[in-house]
């Protein structure tokens, strides 16, 4: 699993992540930012657990114009590396 965190304060709501990875990201009208889709969302809508075979998450992380998306392998997150 890959843990993905979306920084809603940095997010411009440009929709770039949703166009790259629609299975994982969607626009949130209430927060005026993107959020994680419900199949992958944890208890917080800005953090998700994504299977490693969904590669578009890493592409969205690299391409986000404001670096609002961070991913880490679940093993690394257990050692406190996701901030």
Protein Blocks (a to p, Z undefined) as FASTA:
>chain_A
ZZddddfklpgolommmmmmmmlgccdfklopacddfklpcfbfkbccddfklmklmmmm
mmmmnlpaccddfklmmnopaZZ
